[in-house]
């Protein structure tokens, strides 16, 4: 007998999770502790497709809405429209988190020994709000300075960032446990995807596939991966004792074009990673930006790490919400579940 998913009124949903690409959305949806029925209604002009569910907080459950822009359509107008429709159909949304992948800007000398699969969280720093928009063609920042444009991420999220950093110092991150649970509950995510030989599914691809080359060394043309590149050009890095992703906090550079030039990348040492979506959403929706590192913004980039990086970012977002107080949501969801004994809890 098919079980009925719990259904709640739209205003009960308080967290919006934005994932721009299919593998990023899949990773976010895999983090839901509960899956809910489709929305009872949406605005007449809202063409977004939503996934509804809940993520356990402390205490209670955050009711969350997962949304993506239309396939193949990106840019400021699309981002603004996606957010506007989200908020028109779900007026109770208080917090936003954009979850996705980005290209790392490694700088071991400054303590930013970022590696593939690590997570970068945009944290307000100096004159910027955690995300700094760049016009790559002109190699200069174009985003607003402090107090002149983008709003800070919601205070509750920034408070959770401070709390989770302390938690990690004391007891470590739950991201590895969350990733392990994702694999157990979604076995297909732990296998290579059909027709995508170079994508290893959402599991760790291995340190032996994490190549950081000297910024002056270009990828060998005609090779799908870096096994044909000169190993003598690899940058020496101390071997990590484990492969659990590390979490970095600081400024994320947001550019409208993909960066695949190491020499250009290395001029942005005040940032931790590049990505191409966050600035567009922050213009209309105060949110926290979380990115899993899938490449090094150089000519050697490929798709091998994209799914795993999406999963590490989604796992961090889940852990972050897990330490946030869900308020009266706990009582409300308990009451709804008692009224619907046939509900399915994942």
C-alpha positions in Angstrom: 0.0 0.0 0.0 1.4 3.3 -1.0 2.0 5.7 1.9 0.7 9.2 1.8 3.4 11.9 2.1 2.7 14.6 4.7 1.4 17.9 3.3 1.6 21.4 4.9 0.4 24.8 4.0 2.8 26.9 2.0 3.5 29.6 4.6 4.8 26.9 6.9 8.0 26.5 4.8 10.8 28.8 6.1 14.0 27.7 4.3 14.8 28.0 0.6 17.6 25.8 -0.8 18.7 26.9 -4.3 20.7 24.5 -6.5 21.4 25.6 -10.0 22.4 22.3 -11.7 20.8 18.8 -11.7 23.6 17.0 -9.7 23.6 19.9 -7.2 19.8 19.6 -6.7 20.1 15.8 -6.4 22.6 16.2 -3.6 20.4 18.7 -1.8 17.3 16.5 -2.1 19.3 13.5 -0.7 19.8 15.5 2.5 16.1 15.7 3.3 15.1 13.9 6.5 11.5 13.9 5.4 9.9 14.3 2.0 6.6 16.1 1.7 3.8 16.1 -0.8 3.8 18.7 -3.6 2.7 22.2 -2.6 -1.0 22.8 -2.1 -0.9 25.7 -4.5 1.6 27.9 -6.3 1.2 31.4 -7.7 -0.5 31.5 -11.1 2.7 32.8 -12.8 5.0 30.5 -11.0 6.6 27.9 -13.2 9.2 26.7 -10.8 9.3 23.0 -9.9 9.6 22.5 -6.2 10.7 19.6 -3.9 9.3 20.0 -0.4 10.6 18.3 2.8 12.2 18.8 6.2 15.6 18.8 7.7 16.0 18.2 11.4 17.0 21.2 13.4 17.9 21.6 17.1 15.3 21.0 18.1 12.5 20.5 15.6 12.4 20.3 11.8 13.0 23.0 9.3 10.5 22.8 6.5 12.5 23.5 3.3 11.8 24.2 -0.3 14.3 23.0 -3.0 14.3 24.9 -6.3 16.4 25.3 -9.4 16.3 27.8 -12.3 15.0 26.5 -15.7 17.4 24.1 -17.4 20.0 26.0 -19.6 18.7 29.4 -18.4 21.1 31.3 -16.1 21.9 34.9 -15.5 20.5 37.8 -13.4 17.0 37.9 -14.9 16.5 34.2 -14.5 17.8 34.3 -10.9 15.6 37.2 -10.0 12.5 35.5 -11.5 13.3 32.2 -9.8 13.5 33.9 -6.4 10.5 36.2 -7.0 8.3 33.2 -7.8 9.6 31.2 -4.9 8.7 34.0 -2.5 5.3 34.6 -4.0 4.3 30.9 -3.6 6.1 30.4 -0.2 5.7 33.7 1.7 7.1 32.2 4.9 10.6 31.8 3.6 13.0 33.4 6.0 16.4 31.9 5.1 18.1 31.1 1.9 21.1 28.9 1.1 22.6 28.5 -2.3 24.3 25.1 -2.6 26.6 24.2 -5.5 30.1 23.7 -6.8 33.0 26.1 -7.5 36.6 26.2 -8.5 39.2 26.5 -5.7 41.9 29.1 -5.4 44.6 27.2 -3.5 47.2 29.2 -1.6 49.0 27.0 0.9 51.3 29.9 2.0 48.3 31.8 3.4 46.8 28.8 5.0 44.2 28.1 2.3 45.3 24.6 1.3 42.0 24.0 -0.5 41.6 20.7 -2.2 39.0 19.0 -4.3 35.9 18.1 -2.4 36.5 20.7 0.3 33.8 23.2 1.1 33.9 27.0 1.0 31.3 29.1 2.8 30.9 32.8 1.9 31.4 34.7 5.1 31.2 38.5 5.3 34.7 39.8 5.4 36.1 43.3 5.1 34.3 45.4 2.5 32.3 42.4 1.1 29.4 40.4 2.0 31.0 37.0 1.6 30.6 37.1 -2.2 32.6 39.5 -4.4 31.4 39.9 -8.0 34.1 40.1 -10.7 34.2 41.1 -14.3 36.8 38.6 -15.4 37.4 40.4 -18.7 38.5 43.4 -16.8 39.9 41.4 -13.8 38.4 43.8 -11.3 35.6 43.6 -8.8 32.2 44.9 -9.9 30.1 44.1 -6.8 28.9 46.6 -4.2 31.0 47.5 -1.3 29.8 47.2 2.3 26.6 49.0 2.9 25.9 49.7 -0.7 23.9 46.8 -2.2 23.7 43.2 -1.3 22.2 42.5 2.1 24.0 40.4 4.6 23.0 36.7 4.8 20.3 36.4 7.5 21.6 36.9 11.0 20.4 33.4 12.1 22.5 31.8 9.4 25.6 33.8 10.3 25.0 32.9 14.0 24.8 29.2 13.0 28.1 29.6 11.0 29.8 30.9 14.2 28.3 28.0 16.2 29.2 25.3 13.7 32.8 26.5 13.5 33.1 26.1 17.3 31.5 22.7 17.1 34.0 21.6 14.5 36.9 22.8 16.7 35.5 20.7 19.6 34.1 17.5 18.1 34.7 17.7 14.3 32.4 18.0 11.4 29.4 15.7 10.8 29.8 16.0 7.0 31.5 12.6 6.6 28.7 10.9 8.6 26.1 12.7 6.5 27.8 11.6 3.3 27.9 8.0 4.5 24.2 8.1 5.3 23.5 9.6 1.9 25.1 6.6 0.3 23.3 4.1 2.4 19.9 5.6 1.7 20.5 6.3 -2.0 22.7 3.4 -3.3 22.6 4.7 -6.9 24.4 7.9 -5.8 27.4 5.8 -4.9 27.9 4.4 -8.4 29.2 5.9 -11.6 26.4 7.4 -13.7 25.5 5.6 -16.9 27.2 7.3 -19.9 29.4 9.5 -17.6 32.5 7.4 -17.3 34.6 10.3 -15.9 32.0 11.0 -13.1 32.4 8.7 -10.2 29.0 9.2 -8.7 28.7 11.2 -5.5 31.4 9.3 -3.7 35.0 10.4 -3.0 37.0 10.0 -6.2 40.3 9.5 -4.3 43.4 11.7 -3.6 45.1 10.1 -6.5 42.7 12.0 -8.8 43.3 15.3 -7.1 45.8 17.1 -9.4 47.1 20.6 -8.8 49.6 21.6 -11.4 51.9 24.6 -11.5 50.0 27.6 -12.8 52.3 28.0 -15.8 51.7 24.4 -17.0 48.8 23.9 -19.5 46.8 20.8 -19.8 47.9 18.4 -22.5 45.5 18.8 -25.4 43.5 15.8 -26.6 43.5 14.1 -23.2 40.2 13.7 -21.4 42.0 13.6 -18.0 45.4 14.5 -16.5 47.0 11.1 -16.7 48.9 12.3 -19.8 50.1 15.4 -18.2 53.7 15.8 -16.8 53.7 14.6 -13.1 56.8 16.7 -12.6 54.7 19.8 -12.9 52.5 18.9 -10.0 52.5 21.2 -7.0 53.9 19.5 -3.9 51.4 19.3 -1.1 51.6 17.6 2.3 49.5 14.4 2.3 46.4 14.7 4.4 45.9 12.1 7.1 42.3 11.5 6.0 40.1 12.4 3.1 37.3 14.1 5.0 36.5 17.4 3.4 37.8 20.5 5.2 35.6 23.6 5.6 36.9 27.1 4.7 35.3 30.5 5.4 35.9 33.7 3.5 35.2 35.5 0.3 33.8 33.8 -2.8 34.5 35.4 -6.2 31.4 35.3 -8.4 32.0 35.7 -12.2 29.6 35.5 -15.1 32.1 33.5 -17.1 33.9 30.2 -16.3 37.5 30.6 -15.1 39.9 28.0 -16.5 43.1 29.9 -16.5 45.5 29.3 -13.6 47.5 32.5 -14.1 44.3 34.5 -13.9 43.1 32.5 -10.9 46.3 33.2 -9.0 45.7 37.0 -9.1 42.7 36.5 -6.8 44.5 35.4 -3.6 42.1 37.4 -1.4 39.3 34.9 -2.4 38.9 31.2 -1.7 37.0 30.1 -4.8 35.2 31.1 -8.0 31.6 30.3 -8.9 29.1 31.8 -11.4 25.6 31.9 -9.7 25.7 33.4 -6.2 25.9 37.1 -7.1 22.8 36.8 -9.2 20.7 35.4 -6.4 22.1 37.7 -3.7 20.9 40.7 -5.7 17.3 39.7 -4.8 17.5 37.2 -2.0 19.7 37.4 1.2 21.3 34.0 1.4 24.3 32.1 2.5 26.6 30.7 -0.2 28.0 27.2 0.1 30.3 25.7 -2.5 32.0 22.3 -2.9 35.3 22.5 -4.7 35.2 20.6 -8.0 38.3 22.0 -9.8 41.1 24.5 -9.6 40.0 27.0 -12.2 42.7 25.9 -14.6 43.0 24.2 -18.0 43.1 20.8 -16.2 39.5 21.0 -15.0 37.1 18.1 -15.7 33.9 16.7 -14.4 35.3 13.9 -12.2 34.7 15.8 -8.9 31.5 17.6 -9.6 29.1 15.2 -8.0 31.1 14.6 -4.9 31.7 18.4 -4.5 28.0 19.0 -4.8 27.4 16.3 -2.1 29.9 17.9 0.4 28.3 21.3 0.0 24.8 19.9 0.5 26.1 17.9 3.6 27.5 21.1 5.1 24.2 22.9 4.5 22.4 20.0 6.3 24.7 20.1 9.2 24.3 23.9 9.5 20.5 23.7 9.6 20.9 20.9 12.1 22.2 23.2 14.8 19.7 25.9 14.1 16.6 26.2 16.3 13.4 25.4 14.3 11.2 27.1 16.9 7.5 26.2 16.9 8.0 24.1 13.8 8.6 21.1 16.0 5.2 21.2 17.7 3.5 22.1 14.4 5.0 19.2 12.5 4.3 16.7 15.3 0.7 17.7 15.3 0.5 17.4 11.6 2.0 13.9 11.7 -0.5 12.7 14.4 -3.3 13.9 12.2 -1.8 11.8 9.3 -0.7 8.5 10.6 0.0 7.1 7.2 2.8 9.7 6.4 6.1 8.5 5.1 9.2 9.7 7.0 12.5 9.1 5.2 
